[in-house]
């Protein structure tokens, strides 16, 4: 499961926003698929640059992330490393590509349902649900004491009169 981070939440929301605003989307294309669009946001690489790096490896993002070697000097290392830095692991990449993480799907606005991996609207919903889930996880970790409102001017009992 992804490690919640503000950077990941913002990246997911920005990716959804770009897709909503007409960013190029093609599920079978490394640079403009589900992961490709997220990688564009996270790395500032263009889809062409992502393709160039992805062609150094064989397969889809799910295979690329599993085969990634942290010791090699492959340019793809930069992409995978950046995703890991913001909290995404190879299992998450698989789920992003196939829109399949059940815990994310539980956060969909109308409740759990399966999404289509190659449908722009479903990808947008998945990214937004993923961000909402991570945000809730972060908020649950914050311990705070509610601050009791001090009313030194006794404003609660006074009625404000307009002129």
DACOR-V338484 format. One record per backbone hydrogen bond with DSSP energy under -1.0 kcal/mol. CO is the residue of the C=O (numbers start at 1). NH is the residue of the N-H. If there is no record, write none. Layout:
co	nh
CO	NH
CO	NH
This chain:
co	nh
5	9
6	10
7	11
8	12
9	13
10	14
11	15
12	16
13	17
14	18
15	19
16	20
17	21
18	23
19	22
26	29
29	32
29	33
32	26
33	37
34	38
35	39
36	40
37	41
38	42
39	43
40	44
46	50
47	51
48	52
49	53
50	54
51	55
53	56
54	57
60	64
61	65
62	66
63	67
74	77
75	78
76	80
77	81
78	82
79	83
80	84
81	85
82	86
83	88
87	3
89	93
90	94
91	95
92	96
93	97
94	98
95	99
95	100
101	105
102	106
104	107
105	108
108	111
116	119
119	123
120	124
121	125
122	126
123	127
124	128
125	129
126	130
127	131
128	132
129	133
130	134
131	135
132	136
133	137
134	138
135	139
136	140
138	141
151	154
